[in-house]
Amino acid sequence: MQPCKSILVHTSLFLLFLLATIPAFSQRGTIGLDAGVTSDQYGAQPKASAPDFGVDGQFNLLKAKDGGPNIMVGAELRVPSDTSAHPHEYAIFGGPIFPWGNLSIGFNVGIRKIIQPHAQLPGLILDRYNLELLETPIVLKYKFGPDKRAFIEAQGAPEYTPHFKSSLKSLSGVPHPNFDHGYTIRGTLGYNLGKWYVKGTYETRYFKFQSNENNPADIYNWRSNNITGGVGLNF
């Protein structure tokens, strides 16, 4: 089994386990599947696109009381069909979400691991370090329409200096690149159908590293755009 398929199977089983166990302790939650297309470009290399698949789950561990927040936890996995030109990633996260009528505002604190593809340069293949990220996105969600079934959600945050990880011998002793700046922005539009929901999501992400000998041909500079549609279960 290919590594990305193994990760997809293991994460899906984990989310199904959460679906079976956490509802006994949580107030409500969602679990969903997404499919779409991802577009990635590293440095001056040509932009590459491929089908992209994902699974995610969120659970409300503590319900808001007396003006306090809901405490949410969740996990997600994204795997492209072609991991030779596109990264795959998984994350766990959680945080407080304050409900105010149809609007909710909060933030998540999460850990995300991004497994990077090799850099394919003319006549040369270079390995990249994988990225482990601390993320703290602001989360805004608004419900509207008949019975407040429609919803729109926005998330965004600057990226912090990653931890660079690799088990490849080719990177042993190789200095990691020097981080400059980055950001991730995500928008979702969806509709609740009762027990089920549908949604569409757009995400853009950018990482820039200093141009020096640790970042040859800017192989770590990365711009990504992801568009997916999905269906999920409310419980």
C-alpha positions as CSV (number, residue, x, y, z in Angstrom):
1,M,0.0,0.0,0.0
2,Q,1.3,3.5,-0.9
3,P,2.1,5.7,2.1
4,C,-0.6,8.3,1.3
5,K,-3.2,5.6,1.0
6,S,-2.1,4.1,4.3
7,I,-2.4,7.5,6.0
8,L,-5.9,7.9,4.4
9,V,-7.1,4.5,5.7
10,H,-5.6,5.0,9.2
11,T,-7.0,8.5,9.6
12,S,-10.4,7.5,8.3
13,L,-10.5,4.6,10.8
14,F,-9.5,7.0,13.5
15,L,-12.3,9.5,12.6
16,L,-14.8,6.6,12.5
17,F,-13.6,5.6,16.0
18,L,-14.2,9.2,17.2
19,L,-17.6,9.1,15.6
20,A,-18.5,6.0,17.6
21,T,-17.0,7.2,21.0
22,I,-16.9,11.0,21.3
23,P,-20.7,11.6,20.9
24,A,-21.1,9.9,24.3
25,F,-19.2,12.9,25.8
26,S,-19.7,15.7,23.3
27,Q,-22.7,17.8,22.6
28,R,-22.6,17.5,18.8
29,G,-20.2,17.2,15.9
30,T,-19.6,16.6,12.2
31,I,-17.7,14.2,10.0
32,G,-17.3,14.7,6.3
33,L,-15.6,13.7,3.0
34,D,-14.3,16.1,0.4
35,A,-13.1,15.9,-3.2
36,G,-11.8,18.5,-5.6
37,V,-8.6,19.8,-7.1
38,T,-5.3,21.2,-5.8
39,S,-2.8,23.4,-7.6
40,D,0.7,23.7,-6.3
41,Q,3.7,25.7,-7.5
42,Y,7.3,25.6,-6.0
43,G,9.6,28.5,-6.9
44,A,9.7,29.1,-10.6
45,Q,8.7,25.5,-11.5
46,P,5.6,25.0,-13.6
47,K,2.3,24.9,-11.7
48,A,0.9,21.4,-11.2
49,S,-2.7,20.3,-10.6
50,A,-4.2,17.0,-9.4
51,P,-7.4,15.6,-7.8
52,D,-7.5,16.1,-4.1
53,F,-9.3,14.1,-1.4
54,G,-10.0,14.8,2.3
55,V,-11.7,13.7,5.4
56,D,-12.4,15.8,8.5
57,G,-14.2,15.7,11.8
58,Q,-15.1,18.3,14.4
59,F,-16.6,17.7,17.9
60,N,-18.0,20.0,20.5
61,L,-16.5,18.7,23.8
62,L,-18.0,21.5,26.0
63,K,-21.2,23.5,25.3
64,A,-21.2,27.2,25.9
65,K,-22.7,28.3,29.3
66,D,-23.4,31.8,30.7
67,G,-21.7,33.6,27.8
68,G,-18.7,31.2,27.7
69,P,-17.4,29.5,24.6
70,N,-18.0,26.1,23.0
71,I,-14.8,24.0,23.2
72,M,-14.2,22.3,19.8
73,V,-11.7,19.7,18.8
74,G,-11.1,18.2,15.4
75,A,-8.8,16.5,12.9
76,E,-8.4,16.6,9.1
77,L,-6.4,14.8,6.4
78,R,-5.8,15.8,2.8
79,V,-4.3,13.5,0.1
80,P,-3.7,14.4,-3.6
81,S,-3.8,11.7,-6.2
82,D,-0.2,12.5,-7.2
83,T,2.2,12.8,-4.3
84,S,5.2,13.1,-6.6
85,A,4.3,16.8,-7.3
86,H,1.9,17.6,-4.4
87,P,2.2,17.5,-0.6
88,H,-0.2,15.6,1.6
89,E,-1.0,16.6,5.1
90,Y,-2.9,16.0,8.3
91,A,-3.7,18.1,11.4
92,I,-5.3,18.0,14.8
93,F,-6.7,21.2,16.4
94,G,-9.0,22.6,19.0
95,G,-10.1,25.8,20.6
96,P,-12.8,28.1,22.0
97,I,-15.7,29.2,19.8
98,F,-18.0,32.0,21.2
99,P,-21.6,31.9,19.9
100,W,-23.4,35.2,19.5
101,G,-26.8,34.6,17.8
102,N,-26.2,33.5,14.2
103,L,-22.5,34.5,14.4
104,S,-19.7,32.6,16.1
105,I,-16.1,33.8,16.6
106,G,-13.1,32.0,18.0
107,F,-9.8,30.5,17.2
108,N,-8.1,27.1,16.9
109,V,-4.7,26.0,18.1
110,G,-3.4,23.1,16.0
111,I,-0.5,21.0,14.8
112,R,-0.2,20.3,11.1
113,K,2.3,18.0,9.4
114,I,3.0,18.6,5.7
115,I,4.8,15.8,3.8
116,Q,6.6,17.5,0.9
117,P,7.3,16.0,-2.5
118,H,10.8,15.8,-4.0
119,A,12.0,18.8,-6.0
120,Q,12.3,17.8,-9.7
121,L,14.7,20.2,-11.4
122,P,16.2,19.9,-14.9
123,G,18.6,16.9,-14.6
124,L,18.4,16.9,-10.8
125,I,16.1,15.6,-8.0
126,L,16.4,17.2,-4.6
127,D,14.7,16.1,-1.4
128,R,12.8,18.5,0.7
129,Y,12.3,18.7,4.5
130,N,8.8,18.0,5.7
131,L,7.1,20.8,7.7
132,E,5.5,20.6,11.1
133,L,3.5,23.7,11.9
134,L,1.9,25.4,14.9
135,E,-1.3,27.1,13.6
136,T,-3.6,29.6,15.3
137,P,-6.3,30.6,12.8
138,I,-9.1,33.0,13.6
139,V,-12.5,31.3,12.9
140,L,-15.7,33.2,11.9
141,K,-19.0,31.5,11.1
142,Y,-22.3,32.9,10.2
143,K,-25.6,31.1,9.7
144,F,-28.3,32.6,7.4
145,G,-31.3,31.8,5.2
146,P,-34.5,29.9,5.9
147,D,-34.2,28.2,9.4
148,K,-30.5,29.4,9.4
149,R,-29.5,26.3,7.4
150,A,-27.0,28.0,5.2
151,F,-23.6,28.9,6.6
152,I,-20.4,30.7,5.6
153,E,-17.1,30.3,7.4
154,A,-13.8,32.0,7.1
155,Q,-10.4,31.1,8.7
156,G,-7.1,32.8,8.4
157,A,-3.7,33.2,10.1
158,P,-0.1,34.0,9.4
159,E,2.2,31.0,9.4
160,Y,5.0,30.6,12.0
161,T,8.5,29.3,11.5
162,P,8.1,25.5,10.8
163,H,9.9,22.7,12.4
164,F,11.8,20.8,9.7
165,K,11.6,17.0,9.8
166,S,13.0,14.2,7.7
167,S,14.1,10.6,8.0
168,L,15.9,10.7,4.6
169,K,19.6,10.0,4.7
170,S,20.1,12.5,1.8
171,L,19.1,15.3,4.2
172,S,21.3,14.2,7.1
173,G,23.4,17.3,8.0
174,V,21.8,19.5,5.4
175,P,20.8,22.9,6.7
176,H,17.1,23.6,6.6
177,P,15.8,26.7,4.8
178,N,15.3,30.1,6.5
179,F,11.7,31.0,6.9
180,D,10.6,34.5,5.7
181,H,6.8,34.6,5.9
182,G,3.6,32.8,5.0
183,Y,-0.2,32.6,5.4
184,T,-3.2,30.4,5.0
185,I,-6.8,31.6,4.2
186,R,-9.8,29.3,3.9
187,G,-13.4,30.0,3.1
188,T,-16.4,27.6,3.2
189,L,-20.0,27.9,2.1
190,G,-22.4,25.2,3.1
191,Y,-26.0,24.1,3.7
192,N,-27.4,21.9,6.4
193,L,-30.0,19.3,5.3
194,G,-30.8,18.0,8.8
195,K,-28.7,15.0,9.5
196,W,-26.5,15.7,6.4
197,Y,-24.7,18.8,5.1
198,V,-23.0,19.8,1.9
199,K,-20.2,22.4,1.5
200,G,-17.7,23.9,-0.8
201,T,-14.3,25.1,0.3
202,Y,-11.5,27.3,-1.2
203,E,-8.1,27.6,0.5
204,T,-5.0,29.5,-0.5
205,R,-1.6,29.1,1.2
206,Y,1.8,30.7,0.7
207,F,5.2,30.0,2.1
208,K,8.3,32.1,1.3
209,F,11.8,31.2,2.4
210,Q,15.0,33.2,2.1
211,S,16.8,32.8,-1.2
212,N,20.2,31.3,-0.3
213,E,22.2,28.1,-0.5
214,N,19.7,26.4,1.9
215,N,16.9,27.1,-0.6
216,P,18.4,26.3,-4.0
217,A,16.3,27.4,-6.9
218,D,13.7,28.5,-4.3
219,I,12.5,24.8,-4.1
220,Y,10.8,25.5,-0.7
221,N,8.9,28.6,-1.8
222,W,5.4,27.2,-2.2
223,R,2.0,28.6,-3.3
224,S,-1.1,26.3,-3.1
225,N,-4.7,26.7,-4.1
226,N,-7.3,24.1,-3.2
227,I,-11.0,23.9,-4.2
228,T,-13.2,21.0,-2.9
229,G,-16.8,20.1,-2.5
230,G,-18.1,17.6,0.1
231,V,-20.8,16.0,2.0
232,G,-20.9,15.1,5.7
233,L,-22.9,13.9,8.7
234,N,-24.3,16.0,11.6
235,F,-24.7,14.2,14.9
